[in-house]
Amino acid sequence: MVTSIDADKQAAEEIAVLIAGSRRQAEEVLGRLQALGVKVEGHALNAAKQTLDECETQCIAMAQQFEEARGAAVAVKGGGRSA
């Protein structure tokens, strides 16, 4: 069980890193569009960036929840002793 939780936590952290990269790319494209005076596409891209921000926050929170679940699983496995 602990191994499975560790794998899930690692997956959530990896997804958060990928999302952060996508967000940075969106910010770069948005900056370039704004520099060119393009507004319509920029609004859609800004909305996408905000969605990526929210997704990244959720992945980080999920990783923290997996860490808490891991602690609980270790405590149960160890008969209530923390490891």
C-alpha positions as semicolon CSV with decimal commas, in nm:
position;residue;x (nm);y (nm);z (nm)
1;M;0,000;0,000;0,000
2;V;0,277;0,245;0,089
3;T;0,456;0,171;-0,239
4;S;0,136;0,242;-0,433
5;I;0,084;0,570;-0,248
6;D;0,446;0,669;-0,315
7;A;0,396;0,599;-0,686
8;D;0,075;0,804;-0,693
9;K;0,244;1,092;-0,511
10;Q;0,536;1,085;-0,755
11;A;0,295;1,082;-1,050
12;A;0,107;1,384;-0,910
13;E;0,436;1,571;-0,861
14;E;0,550;1,487;-1,214
15;I;0,219;1,608;-1,357
16;A;0,255;1,933;-1,160
17;V;0,600;1,985;-1,315
18;L;0,462;1,923;-1,666
19;I;0,174;2,164;-1,603
20;A;0,417;2,428;-1,477
21;G;0,613;2,392;-1,800
22;S;0,298;2,430;-2,007
23;R;0,201;2,736;-1,804
24;R;0,542;2,894;-1,867
25;Q;0,503;2,830;-2,240
26;A;0,156;2,985;-2,234
27;E;0,295;3,289;-2,054
28;E;0,569;3,324;-2,315
29;V;0,325;3,299;-2,605
30;L;0,088;3,541;-2,431
31;G;0,371;3,790;-2,385
32;R;0,465;3,765;-2,751
33;L;0,104;3,808;-2,863
34;Q;0,062;4,111;-2,639
35;A;0,383;4,259;-2,780
36;L;0,229;4,225;-3,126
37;G;-0,095;4,384;-3,010
38;V;-0,300;4,067;-3,053
39;K;-0,581;4,065;-2,799
40;V;-0,846;3,807;-2,896
41;E;-0,610;3,509;-2,892
42;G;-0,442;3,653;-2,586
43;H;-0,764;3,640;-2,386
44;A;-0,813;3,273;-2,469
45;L;-0,449;3,198;-2,388
46;N;-0,473;3,387;-2,060
47;A;-0,777;3,177;-1,966
48;A;-0,580;2,862;-2,051
49;K;-0,290;2,984;-1,835
50;Q;-0,525;3,041;-1,543
51;T;-0,666;2,690;-1,588
52;L;-0,312;2,550;-1,587
53;D;-0,241;2,745;-1,266
54;E;-0,545;2,585;-1,104
55;C;-0,446;2,238;-1,225
56;E;-0,094;2,280;-1,091
57;T;-0,229;2,386;-0,752
58;Q;-0,459;2,084;-0,745
59;C;-0,175;1,845;-0,833
60;I;0,041;1,988;-0,555
61;A;-0,248;1,951;-0,309
62;M;-0,302;1,594;-0,428
63;A;0,065;1,512;-0,370
64;Q;0,032;1,648;-0,016
65;Q;-0,276;1,433;0,041
66;F;-0,084;1,128;-0,081
67;E;0,192;1,212;0,168
68;E;-0,067;1,228;0,448
69;A;-0,217;0,898;0,332
70;R;0,129;0,745;0,328
71;G;0,188;0,857;0,686
72;A;-0,142;0,704;0,793
73;A;-0,063;0,379;0,610
74;V;0,280;0,359;0,772
75;A;0,125;0,423;1,113
76;V;-0,134;0,149;1,062
77;K;0,126;-0,093;0,926
78;G;0,355;-0,022;1,219
79;G;0,080;-0,075;1,475
80;G;0,039;0,296;1,534
81;R;0,412;0,373;1,547
82;S;0,538;0,629;1,298
83;A;0,829;0,530;1,079
